[in-house]
Amino acid sequence: MSDAVLDALARALRLDDAERAHLHDLARAAGTSPRRRRKPAAPQGVRPNVQRLLDAMTDTPAAVINGRTDVLASNALGRALFASLHDTTTQPPNHARFIYLDARSHAFWDNWDHAADDAVALLHAHAGRNPFDQDLTALIGELSTKHPTNASTVVAGAPCSSRRAKTVGAVSPQLSQLCEPHLQESVICLPVE
């Protein structure tokens, strides 16, 4: 399907920029076979110079997160702030897994529904860009089987919160409120692809 047709469809459906990009990703994926589309597994980490940059940020928590919400790297304050996320035997630590499968996440996030909706939007956007990502498929399968009450949210993208109807979100900086009594500020989470 041509970009012009997809753009016309997006206009008719009144899609925003994130939804339009997702539509283009889905159309591209539909015309690609899994054998041609498969990419080598992305490295589970960052280059040493990126880690040095993170470590140089001594006054703010910082992390590098991929489209599956895996934490690829973080600085000391990031690891301290998200200690319960990093306190796992499954590597790399994963925000979606923490949100859906760890009871501590409800106490950690000021608005758990918002955090869960954001995780779903990120996973759906990543699925649109990389529909044959086997690690993403495994993650969604794990979330669906280990937390069946939320399976429809993760797989179908139904928002947790009645206030938020979007299930595909633009990957952009946003403020996430944490329930940490010793923190008086919000934390900026910057997901990267």
Salt bridges, closest charged atoms under 4 A:
ASP3 OD1 - HIS24 ND1 3.48
ASP7 OD1 - ARG20 NH1 3.50
ASP7 OD1 - HIS24 NE2 2.93
ASP16 OD2 - LYS166 NZ 1.98
GLU19 OE2 - LYS166 NZ 3.44
ASP25 OD1 - ARG28 NH2 2.53
ASP70 OD2 - ARG68 NE 3.28
ASP87 OD2 - ARG104 NH1 3.26
ASP102 OD2 - ARG104 NH2 2.62
ASP117 OD2 - ARG164 NH1 3.90
ASP118 OD2 - HIS114 NE2 3.20
ASP118 OD1 - ARG164 NH2 2.96
ASP133 OD2 - ARG68 NH1 2.67
ASP133 OD2 - HIS126 NE2 2.72
ASP135 OD2 - ARG68 NH2 3.97
GLU142 OE1 - ARG97 NH2 2.97
GLU142 OE2 - LYS146 NZ 3.55
GLU180 OE1 - HIS182 ND1 3.77
GLU193 OE2 - HIS126 ND1 3.40
GLU193 OE1 - ARG129 NH2 2.99
